[in-house]
């Protein structure tokens, strides 16, 4: 794969996130991103991938004939801005507003601020864990991360122009038109880019999700079949992740590390373990804030309260890893579905309603920012991978991206803090929060749910185990089963067929064209989703 800036080495030191010009543009566009995210999640129930929009605006700013703005012609500065804008959008919508809407929808508006304090800590812990784990054997930079490829290709096409820009623009037009006609074109986009095996299972899951009522006269969602599959696949995925963290490096690994420095994981197993442990400690802190500020000391005994805090932190880190693995391979992250699994398990275990509402609100905050930052780091890695010397420049660039993302998160936190009352007061709540609250209030009417979950966990675990950690086939199958997106399966299958045939005819030369088309489709879909902010409420 050769989507990288050939003149990246022209900059000896990586541009900094806190350069005055970059910082001002970052803050302004992060405010815009947060507004877009809050509007879309409350009116349409969706989130837009604004990284592409941020990159496009940064490119335009760099072409303005003012000396102070010419620095923005740097692809690395554009990468910093798009990272912050994307982070602000997902943080405001998915990591902050949606979680605090759960207690509000549950009828406990007094618990919004306690949950807000906890999920704000959870958001920054989420990003910290991804920063520490990215480019490890668990979350390698070489993995698909499809929206990251889309963002990098957009930046490079704007910088280089020519045929690359034309192909990307053509894909973007098709993506916008397809999205206008309500087709999930981003599904086809990721199928051009992601892991073939993983996306094949993803397509199968989407197909059964759509057609099971017609073919088998059952609703697999109401029977909790997809949830069981995800539990089994998720448990095996966590076991595979633990193996990667605790295994010893062998000689074969050492022999392969001298080929291309950009292909070598920069985070070893020791650093991987340390990052996960530090993340867990931060999640414990956030859970403790939610529990104590939310008054659970009056709802639970002291041992039960301690168990709640430790379990909420564990669920938060499990949630982000499963969501991150799915996003890494497919470009889709099933945050809502995985949170719903924890909710169902809480109902089965008899967790009190208020404690469960706080638990669900807290754990649902992790994952979206984790996955989105993974996309941004992938884009930055692609832009930096040809730089020599590589290692120091890549580490410096990733750190600056992290700082830029923190700026976006800070903007999102302030935006939600000052606006949530206005949104909720007008009845504008994210639909997922209403689902969580209604499920908690209704409870489980089927006493056999636990048996169903355990039964369907078996095939999920087997498929995940047989596919291995590099393909995540079980997790992706469950992701498809949990997503109710009409016609998405056919776009995935169609794109995979085109990809296989085109690559068979053109060999390795096909990869660049396929990546550009896929990136264009994702960009077009994102542009259309963002444009929907102008729709009437």
N, C-alpha and C positions, 0 to 999 in steps of 0.2 A: 504494500500500500504506500503510495508516494504522495499523499496529500499533505504537503508541508511547504513552508515558505523557504525557497532556496537562498534567500538573502537574510535569513534569520541571524546568521553569524555576523552580520554587519553591526549588530548592537552588542558591545562587549558586556555590558551589564543589563539585566532585565529591567525594563521600565517599572516604576514604583506606583503602587495604588494610591499613595498619598501625595503624589505630585499635584500641585494646585489645580492645573487644568483638568487632569484626570479625575481628581476628587470632586470638583464642582460638577462636572458632567455626570459623574457617577451618582451623586446625590440627587440631582435634578431628574435623571432618567429612572432612578430607583423609586422616586415618588410617583412617577407616571406608572411604573410597573406595579407598584402596590395598589394604586387606584384601579388599574385594569384587573388585577387579581381579585380584589374585593368585590368589584362590580360583577364579574363573571361568575364567581362562586356563589353569590347570593341570588342572582337573577336567573342564571342558566344552569348552575350546578356544575360548571366545568372550569378548568384552568387552562390558560394558554401558555405555550412555550415561547416566552418573550425574549429568549436569548438571541434568536435570529433577528427580531425587530431591533433589539439593542445594538446588535452588530451593524445592521443597516444604517441606523441613525448615527452611530459612531463613525462609520465610513463617510457619510454625508458631511458630518461636522469636519472631518479631516480634509475635505475638499474645499472648505471655505477659505478664501484667500486672505486670511488673517494670520499674522505670524504666530500668535499664541496657540492657534488651533492646528497648525500644520503638524505638530507632534502626533496628532490623532491619526495620521496616515500610517503610523506603525501598527502592524497587525497585532502586536502584543498588547498595545494600549487598548485597541478595540476589543481584544479578548478580555481584558480586565473589566471594561464597561459592560460587556454582554454578560459576564459572570455575575456582576452585582445586580443588574436589572432582572435577570432570570431568578436569582436568589430572592430578591425582594418580592417578586410576583408569587412564587410558590410559598414563601414563608408567610406572607400576609394572608393568603387564601387558605392553604392546606395545613400549615403548621400552627397557625395562631387563631384565626377567626373560626374555622370549622370546629376545632376542639372546644373553645370556650362557649360555642353555641350549644353544646350537648347539655350542660346543666341548665342553661336558659330554656331550652326546649323541654327539659324534664320538669320545669316549673320551679327551679331554684335559682333565680336570678342573683341571689346573694352569694352564690358559689362561683360566679363568673370571674371575679378578680382573683380569688385563690387559684383557680385553674389557670388563669392567664399568667400569674407569677410562675407557676410550675412549668407550663409549656414554653415560656420564654427561656427558662433555663434548659429545658429539653431541646429546644431549637438550636441553641448554641452548642450543647453537648453533641447533638446529631451531626452538626457540621465539623466539630472537632474530631469525632471518631472517623468520619470519612477522610478528613485531611491526613490523619495518622495512618489510615489503612489503604489509601489509594496507591496503586502501583505495587501492591503486594501480590502474593500468589492467590489470595482470596479475592481481591478486586484488582486484577491486572489492567494496566493501561492499554494492553494489546487487545482486550476484549472489545465487543462491539460498541456498547454505549451509543446507539444510533443517533439520538439527537445531538450528541457531541460532535459526531462526524458532520452532521448537517450544519452546525454552527461554524465549524472550522472551514468547511467547503464554501460556505457563504462569505466568510472573511477573505479567503484566498481568491475566490472568484472576483470579488470586488477589487482586490489588490492587483491581480494579474490580467483580468479581462479575457478577451479572446474566446476560443472555443469552450473553455471551461465555464466561463460566465454564461455563454449561450445555452449550453446544456442544462446548467443549473436553473436559469431563468425559464427555460421550457418546462422543466419539471415543476417549478413553482407555479406556473400558470395552470398546468394540469391539476396540481394539488388544490389550488384555490377554486377552480371550477368544480372539481369533484366534491370538495367540502361544501360549496354553495348548494349542490344538489344532495346534500346530506349523506354523502358517501364517506366512510372512514378511511380516507386516502393515506393517512399517516400509517395505517396498518401495512399498506403496500410499500410505503417508504422504508419502514424498518425491515421488511422482508428482503429488500434489496441489499441491506447492509448487515444485518445481524447474523447470528449463528444459525445455519440451515436446520440442523437437527432440533435445536430449541424452538425455532419459529415454526417448524413442521408440527411439533406437539402443541404449540400455542394455537395454530390454525385448527387442529383437531378439537381442542378444547372449545374454541369459539364455535365450531360447527355443532357440537353436541349441545352447547348452551342455547343456540338458536333453534335447533330442529328437534330436540327431544320431545317437546309437547306434541309435535306433528308425528314423529316417527314412533314414539313409545307411549304417547298419551300421558306423560308425566312431566312435572316441573321439577327438574333436578335441584333447583335452588331452594324451593320450599321443603324438599326432602333432606337438605343439608349434605347432599352428595359431594358437591365441589369443595365444601368446607372440610369434609373428611379426607378427600384426596390431598388438599393443601396441608392438612395436619401431618399426614404420613410423609409427604414429600418434604415438608419443612423440617421435620425432625431429622430425616436423613441428611438434608442439606446442612443443618447445624452440625451434625456429626462429621460431615465432610469438611466443614469449615474448621472444626476443632482439630481434625487430623492435619490440615494445612498449617494450623498454628503451632502444633506440638511435635510435628515430625522433624526428624533430623535431616539436614541437607546431605545428599549423597554425592559421590564423585561424578555421577552423570550430570547432575545439576551444575557442578563446578566446570565441567568441560564445555557446557553449552553457553556459559556466561561470557566467553571471549569473542563471540561472533559479531554482535552488534550491541553497543552499549545501551541503545534505546529499547532493546528487547529484554533487558535484564531487570527483574523486579528490584526496586530501590528500597523496599521495606522488607527486612528479613523476618524470620519467624519470631525472634525475640521482641522486635519492635511491634510486630503484629499483636502479640499477646499483651504487651504493655499498653498499646492503644485501646484494645478492647476493655482491659481492666480499668483504665483511667475513665473511659466512657461510662462504664457501669457505675463507678463512684459518682460521677456527675449526674447520672440518671437517678441514683439514690437520693442525692441532694434535691433534685427537682421533685421527686415523689414525696419526700418528706415535707417540702413546702406545701404541696397540694393537700397532703393529709392533715397537717397541723392547722394550716390556714382555713381548710375546709371543714374543720370541726369533727373530724373522724374520731378524735379522742373520746367524744361523747357517744359515738356509734359503735365503737369496737373496744375490746379489752386491749391492754397494753401489748400482750404477745400477738394478738390478732393484728394490731396496728403495725407492729414491726414487720410481721409477715406480709401485710399489705404493701408496705413501702418496698421491701425487697422484691416481692413478686412484680410490682408495677415497674420497677427498674429493669428487672429481667425481661419482662414482656416488651418493654420499650426497645431494648437492644436486640431482642429476637425479631421484633417487628421491622426494625430498620435493616437488618441483615437480609431477611427474606425479601423485603421490598427492593432492596438494593440489588440483590442477585437477579431478580426478575427484570428490573430496569436495565441492568447491565447487558443482558442478552436480547431483550425484546424491545426496549424503548418504552415499555408500558409498566407502570408500577401499581400493583393491586392493593394500595394502602387501605381503601375502604373495606375490601374483602377480608384482608388479614385482621383488621381491627374487629370486624364482625365475628371472626372465629374466637377471639379472646372474649368477646361479649357473650357468645353462646356458652363457652366453657365456664364463664363466671356464673351464668344462670344455672347451669348444671350443678355447679358446686354450691349453689345457694348463697352467693355473696349478696349482702343487703343492697337494696336498690340504690341508695345514695352513694354508698361505697363503690358500687359497680359503675355508676354514672361518672364519678370522678376518675375511676380506673380507666374507663374507655376514653374519656376526654384526654387524659394524659398520654396514654399509649398511642392514640391516633395522631399525636403531634409529631412522632418520629417517623422517618421514612421518606416523605416527599422532598424535604431539603437535602437529605442524604443522597437520594437518587439524582436530584437535579444538579447538585454540586459535582457528582460523578460525571455527568454529561459535560459540565463546564471544564473540569480537569482534563477530560478526554480531548476536548477541543484545544486546550492549551498545549497538551502533550503533542498533538499532531502539528501544531504550529512551531513547536520548539525542537522536535526530535532530530532534525538534521543539523542543529547547532553543534559546533565543536569548539571547546570541550562541552560535552553533553551534560554530564551529571550535575555540575554546579549550576548551570543555566536552568536546567529543568527544575531542580529543587527550589531555586530562587523564584522562578516563574510561578510555580505552584503555590509558594508561600504568598506571593503578591496577589494571586487569585483569591487565596483564602482571606486575605485582608480586605480585598474588594468586596467579597461576598459578605463579610462581617458588616461592612458599611451598608450593604443592601438589607441585611437582616435587621440592623439597628433602625433603618428607615421604616421597614415593615412593622417592627414592634411599636414604634411611635404612632404610625398610621392606624394600627388596629386599636391601640390604647385610646386614641382620641375619637374614633369613629364607630366603635362597636355598638354603643348605645343608640346612635342614630339609625344604624342598620336594623338592629333588633327591635327598636321602637316602632319601625315601619313594617315589622313583620318579615324582614328580609333575612332569613336564616338559610345557611347552606342545607340543601336537601339531605345530605348524609347525616347531619346532626339530628334531623327529625326522625330519620330511620333508627338511629341508635336509641334515642329517647323512647320512641314508640315500642321498640323491641324490649327494652328494659321494663317498661310499664306493663306490657302484655305478658311477659314471661314466656315460658315454653309450654305449649299445649300438648305436645307429643312426648310422652315419657320414654319413647324408644330412640330419641335423638342421639344419646350417648352411644348406643349400640350401632347406629348408622354411621356415626363419625368413626368409630373404631373399625368397622367393617371396610369402609371405603378408604381408610388410611392405609390399608395393606397394599392395594395396587399403586397408590401414590408413592409409597415408600419403595416398592420394587422398581418402578419406572425410574425414579430418581437415582436409586442405587446402580441400576444397570447403565444408565446414561452417563454417570460419573459427574464429578464436580465441575468439569469444564463445559458441560452441555446444559445442566440444570433442566433436564427434560420433564421431570416430575413437577417441579415448581412452575414451569411454563404451561404444562397441561392444565394444572389447577388454576393458573391465572386466566387461561382462556375459558375454562368452565365457569369462572366467577364473574366474567365480564359479559354483559348482555348488550352487545353491539351488533345490530343487524347487518348482514352482508360482509362483515369484517373478515370472516373466514375465507370467502372467495377472493377477496383482494390479496390476502396473505398467500393463498395457494397459487393464484395467478402470477403474482410477483415472483414466487419461488420457482415456478416453471420457466418463466422468462429468464430468470437469473441463471438457472442451470443450463438452459439451451444456449444462451448468449456466451456464457463462460466456456462451454464445450467448444463453441466455434472460434472464440477469440483467445482462449487461454487466460493467462495472467493479465493481459492487456485489457480484459473486460472489466476488471475491478474498479478502475477509475471512473469509467462511464456509469457503472451500476451505482457506485457511491454518489456520484453527482445527481443522477436521476432520483435516487432515494432521498438525498438531502433536499432536492428541490420539492419533492412531494411533501416532505415534513414541513419545510418552510412555507409552502403555499397553504397547507392546512393551518399552521400557526398564525399566518397573516389573516386568514379568514376568521379564525376563532377570536383573534384580538379585535377585528373590525366589528364584531358583534356587540362590543361595548356601546355602540351607538344605537342599538336596537332599543325600542321603547320598553319600559318595564311593564 
